[in-house]
Amino acid sequence: MKPVRILSIVAVLLMLVNGFSVLHLVTKNDRNGPPHPPKHVYRLSVIEALQFDETQIEAYDKLIQEHHVTMMKLEEIRGQKLAVCFDVLKTDDPSLSNSDLKELEQIERERIMVTHKHFADIKALCRPDQLAAFEEVLQKAVQMLAGRPSRPKRNPRR
């Protein structure tokens, strides 16, 4: 077999695995509960951890709202694009188009960039004495985004 043919087969297999992974994520039963706490609980935990003052809380609430609106728009577009991707299974040619996959990749990039900017904006709200606590908040947030539970820090043995 020619190397180009082998690469084409591998690419198609990877796209199928990716499609099944997306389908699994979209349709799975969430047996372990939500991946992160409800928004109001998370909001309060960040405010408490960073010891925000009233001005910071107001600015933080605006950031939350902006982030939420943007992410909901992206989620709606993502859902529509996923529907298009899986609707091809109803046709005689059930192959995924590269353009659809690229659009989904672009949406995921945008979601990451929006969330990255959100945390950069939160960091910008912090006073210098709050930055150490911000690092801990960020670490927990990244663990939630990655789907890993946050673990309490262990005390090193002496």
Beta strands, then each sheet from edge to edge (+ up, - down):
end
